[in-house]
Structures are given as structure tokens and as C-alpha cells.
């Protein structure tokens, strides 16, 4: 089972399996984007999902993640009807009351990464972008040195799904 993580600065925070991470974005699509229709969601649904977040977008991205969490708090897990969509093994605790609790690890990871990259950027003058990566060794070593140009030129599935 492949583990997927959120890389920011020098740290990688475990999110779960490929299916877990995909389910997070599916829930964002169904429970948040369709309700608001705001174009700024692409920072999460395109940039974070498939590429990386630039320093200038961190504040807005954090705002969006807070909004996602608030929306997820309103979705009772039994109403979400997503348990049967997870194929294979999952690291999500599907017995939680709402989606915010099910995906709490995602929110914690995001805000930890955001804080770390901001401190890293101020201290060393270099920004290490937040991105979703394969968290298992030895793939993680390759992910850490992957050039941002590869993300910029990416077509098709994100690297973490390949």
C-alpha cells in the first residue's frame, strides 16, 4: 500500500493512501466547490492536487482550507455515502462524526506545512513549495528533488497517483 504525504519545507506529513487523498479532493468537489462555484478553489483542486503552492498563494490557500474544514464539519459521515467508494486499504477513520474529523490529518498537515515553509522562507530566504508526494522510500527521495518545471509541464494524473 503506497503512502501519500504532504511535503513542505523539510518535512513530510502522512496523509494516507492514494484512495484517501483522492477521496479528500472528491469530497471538496462534491461538498464545497459545487456549493460556492468560486474560481479560487483551483488553488486547492488544481495547484495543490496536481502541482504545488507558491509562496504568494499560501494565505489564500489557508483561507480556502479553513473554509473546506468548516464545510466538512457540516457533512455527517453517514450522509456523505463515501465509504463504499474507497477501494483497497484506507488509513481514514471512517467512524468519525463528520468529514472534518475524517480528514483532520489533512488539515493538520496543511497548516503544519504552511507554518514550516513560512519560517523556512524567512530564515533561509528560500521557499520550498507545499506539494503532495509519494511518502514511501525510496520514491520520497526522488519526489524531494523533482524539478518544479516537471510539475508545471504535467499533463494527466498527478505524480502521486502514478
C-alpha positions in Angstrom: 0.0 0.0 0.0 1.6 3.3 -1.1 1.6 6.1 1.4 1.0 9.7 0.2 2.3 12.7 2.1 2.3 16.5 2.1 5.8 17.9 1.6 6.5 21.4 2.9 9.9 22.8 3.8 11.9 19.9 5.1 9.0 17.8 6.4 6.6 15.2 5.0 3.3 14.7 6.7 1.5 11.5 6.1 -2.0 11.9 4.6 -2.9 8.3 3.8 -3.3 6.1 0.8 -3.8 7.2 -2.8 -7.5 6.5 -2.5 -7.7 8.5 0.8 -6.1 11.6 -0.8 -8.3 11.2 -3.9 -11.4 10.9 -1.6 -10.4 14.2 0.1 -10.5 16.0 -3.3 -13.7 14.3 -4.4 -15.3 15.5 -1.2 -14.0 19.0 -1.8 -15.6 18.8 -5.2 -19.0 17.5 -4.0 -19.3 19.3 -0.7 -17.6 22.6 -1.3 -16.9 23.6 -4.9 -20.4 22.8 -6.2 -21.9 24.9 -3.4 -19.9 28.0 -4.0 -18.7 27.9 -7.6 -15.8 30.3 -6.7 -12.9 30.1 -9.1 -10.3 30.5 -6.3 -10.8 26.8 -5.4 -8.4 25.9 -8.2 -5.6 26.7 -5.8 -6.6 23.6 -3.9 -8.2 21.5 -6.6 -5.6 22.1 -9.3 -2.5 23.6 -7.8 -2.3 21.5 -4.6 -3.9 18.5 -6.2 -1.6 18.3 -9.2 1.3 20.7 -8.8 2.5 22.9 -5.8 1.6 26.0 -4.0 3.7 29.2 -4.5 4.5 31.4 -1.5 2.2 34.2 -2.7 -0.8 31.9 -2.6 -0.3 30.5 0.9 -2.6 32.9 2.7 -5.4 32.4 0.3 -4.8 28.7 0.3 -5.0 28.6 4.1 -8.3 30.6 3.9 -9.7 28.0 1.5 -8.6 25.1 3.6 -10.3 26.7 6.6 -13.4 27.1 4.5 -13.2 23.5 3.4 -12.9 22.4 7.0 -16.0 24.5 8.0 -18.0 22.9 5.2 -16.8 19.4 6.1 -18.0 20.0 9.7 -21.5 20.2 8.3 -21.3 16.9 6.4 -22.2 14.0 8.7 -20.2 11.0 7.7 -23.1 8.6 7.2 -24.7 11.2 4.9 -21.6 11.5 2.8 -22.0 8.0 1.4 -18.4 7.7 0.5 -17.3 4.6 2.5 -18.0 2.2 -0.4 -16.0 4.4 -2.8 -12.8 3.6 -1.0 -11.2 0.7 -2.7 -8.5 -1.3 -1.0 -7.0 -0.2 2.3 -7.6 3.1 3.9 -6.0 5.0 6.7 -9.0 7.2 7.3 -11.1 6.8 10.4 -14.5 6.4 8.8 -16.3 6.1 12.1 -15.8 9.8 12.8 -18.9 12.0 13.1 -18.2 14.4 10.2 -15.9 14.8 7.2 -13.7 17.4 9.0 -12.9 14.8 11.6 -12.3 12.1 9.0 -9.9 14.3 7.2 -8.4 16.1 10.3 -5.0 14.7 9.4 -5.1 16.6 6.0 -5.9 19.9 7.7 -3.3 19.4 10.4 -0.7 18.5 7.8 -1.5 21.5 5.6 -1.3 24.0 8.4 1.9 22.5 9.8 3.5 22.6 6.3 2.3 26.2 5.8 3.9 27.3 9.1 7.1 25.4 8.4 7.6 26.8 4.8 7.0 30.4 6.0 9.6 30.0 8.8 12.0 28.3 6.4 11.5 31.0 3.8 12.1 33.8 6.3 15.1 32.1 7.9 16.9 30.9 4.8 15.4 33.1 2.1 14.3 30.0 0.1 10.8 28.8 -0.4 10.3 25.0 -0.5 6.8 24.6 -2.0 4.0 22.7 -0.5 3.1 19.7 -2.7 1.6 16.2 -2.5 4.2 13.5 -2.9 4.7 9.7 -2.6 5.8 9.3 1.0 7.4 5.9 0.8 11.1 5.3 0.4 12.9 5.3 -2.0 10.3 7.2 -4.0 10.3 10.1 -1.5 13.9 10.8 -2.2 13.0 11.2 -5.9 10.0 13.4 -5.1 12.1 15.8 -3.0 14.4 16.5 -5.9 11.8 16.6 -8.6 12.1 19.9 -10.5 9.1 22.3 -10.3 9.2 22.5 -14.1 8.1 18.9 -14.2 5.0 19.9 -12.2 4.5 22.9 -14.4 4.5 20.8 -17.6 2.5 17.9 -16.1 -0.4 16.6 -18.1 -2.7 13.8 -17.0 -2.7 12.3 -13.5 -0.6 13.9 -10.7 2.7 12.3 -9.9 1.5 10.9 -6.6 -1.2 8.8 -8.4 1.3 7.3 -10.9 
